[in-house]
């Protein structure tokens, strides 16, 4: 008899998560799991709960009921800093750089919680990944173009040495010519072994590089499948993959 193959352990997961903003019920019995090294996208319309999902994973929102689990540990009561130290970090919507600080200072802040000796080598890696960033190290980040700010935001997140990278609308505000380049970068980071959980309105592009996907609707997961199956799903195509969702 062949030996059973052990199922992989999720790196980060929700178990029956419910969240509220006051009396308003946002996430409703949400279960999800992100496994090491995979790229998962979360799709949904406005006010579907996508941003709340990211904030709950990162510890910015505390669930009313259910468990947020990181590496097998329930972390509901753990602050964002605890989760970042253990490998969870985020590229926020609209980049949210410290605009009065230089590019280099923003990158160094990404490594603020680290106490290992790999920070300098990781900075060099960021410079290789983003030559334009290296050219602007002493420039105030608020003076950069949108595409350049996105590079710095991704670089800052990578300086935390993440095992799972949360990304909130990474293509938002980018010129159309930069969107393809941005998704190629995300795919490159994924191929280097970093797990990525991405909220993205551009469903076609997100699913084209993802392994799996979920669809949220008014706080509930209504679809959960491989990216390939979701791309072929008639219901999803009608709702999210039409001409208005490019």
Secondary structure in CASP SS format (residue, H / E / C, confidence):
PFRMAT SS
TARGET T0000
AUTHOR 0000-0000-0000
METHOD secondary structure of the structure
MODEL  1
X C 1.00
X C 1.00
X C 1.00
X C 1.00
X C 1.00
X C 1.00
X C 1.00
X C 1.00
X C 1.00
X E 1.00
X E 1.00
X E 1.00
X E 1.00
X E 1.00
X E 1.00
X E 1.00
X E 1.00
X E 1.00
X C 1.00
X E 1.00
X E 1.00
X C 1.00
X C 1.00
X E 1.00
X E 1.00
X C 1.00
X C 1.00
X C 1.00
X C 1.00
X E 1.00
X E 1.00
X E 1.00
X E 1.00
X E 1.00
X E 1.00
X C 1.00
X C 1.00
X C 1.00
X E 1.00
X E 1.00
X E 1.00
X E 1.00
X E 1.00
X E 1.00
X C 1.00
X C 1.00
X C 1.00
X C 1.00
X C 1.00
X H 1.00
X H 1.00
X H 1.00
X H 1.00
X H 1.00
X H 1.00
X H 1.00
X H 1.00
X H 1.00
X C 1.00
X C 1.00
X C 1.00
X C 1.00
X C 1.00
X C 1.00
X E 1.00
X E 1.00
X E 1.00
X E 1.00
X E 1.00
X E 1.00
X C 1.00
X C 1.00
X E 1.00
X E 1.00
X C 1.00
X C 1.00
X C 1.00
X C 1.00
X C 1.00
X H 1.00
X H 1.00
X H 1.00
X H 1.00
X H 1.00
X H 1.00
X C 1.00
X C 1.00
X E 1.00
X E 1.00
X E 1.00
X E 1.00
X C 1.00
X C 1.00
X C 1.00
X C 1.00
X C 1.00
X C 1.00
X C 1.00
X C 1.00
X C 1.00
X C 1.00
X E 1.00
X H 1.00
X H 1.00
X H 1.00
X H 1.00
X H 1.00
X H 1.00
X H 1.00
X H 1.00
X C 1.00
X C 1.00
X C 1.00
X C 1.00
X C 1.00
X C 1.00
X C 1.00
X C 1.00
X H 1.00
X H 1.00
X H 1.00
X H 1.00
X H 1.00
X H 1.00
X H 1.00
X H 1.00
X H 1.00
X H 1.00
X H 1.00
X C 1.00
X H 1.00
X H 1.00
X H 1.00
X H 1.00
X H 1.00
X C 1.00
X C 1.00
X C 1.00
X C 1.00
X E 1.00
X H 1.00
X H 1.00
X H 1.00
X C 1.00
X C 1.00
X H 1.00
X H 1.00
X H 1.00
X H 1.00
X H 1.00
X H 1.00
X H 1.00
X H 1.00
X H 1.00
X H 1.00
X H 1.00
X H 1.00
X H 1.00
X C 1.00
X C 1.00
X C 1.00
X C 1.00
X C 1.00
X E 1.00
X E 1.00
X E 1.00
X E 1.00
X E 1.00
X C 1.00
X C 1.00
X C 1.00
X C 1.00
X C 1.00
X C 1.00
X C 1.00
X H 1.00
X H 1.00
X H 1.00
X H 1.00
X H 1.00
X H 1.00
X H 1.00
X H 1.00
X H 1.00
X H 1.00
X H 1.00
X H 1.00
X H 1.00
X H 1.00
X H 1.00
X H 1.00
X C 1.00
X C 1.00
X C 1.00
X E 1.00
X E 1.00
X E 1.00
X E 1.00
X E 1.00
X C 1.00
X C 1.00
X C 1.00
X H 1.00
X H 1.00
X H 1.00
X H 1.00
X H 1.00
X H 1.00
X H 1.00
X C 1.00
X C 1.00
X E 1.00
X E 1.00
X E 1.00
X E 1.00
X E 1.00
X E 1.00
X C 1.00
X C 1.00
X E 1.00
X E 1.00
X E 1.00
X E 1.00
X E 1.00
X E 1.00
X E 1.00
X H 1.00
X H 1.00
X H 1.00
X H 1.00
X H 1.00
X H 1.00
X C 1.00
X H 1.00
X H 1.00
X H 1.00
X H 1.00
X H 1.00
X H 1.00
X H 1.00
X C 1.00
X C 1.00
X H 1.00
X H 1.00
X H 1.00
X C 1.00
END
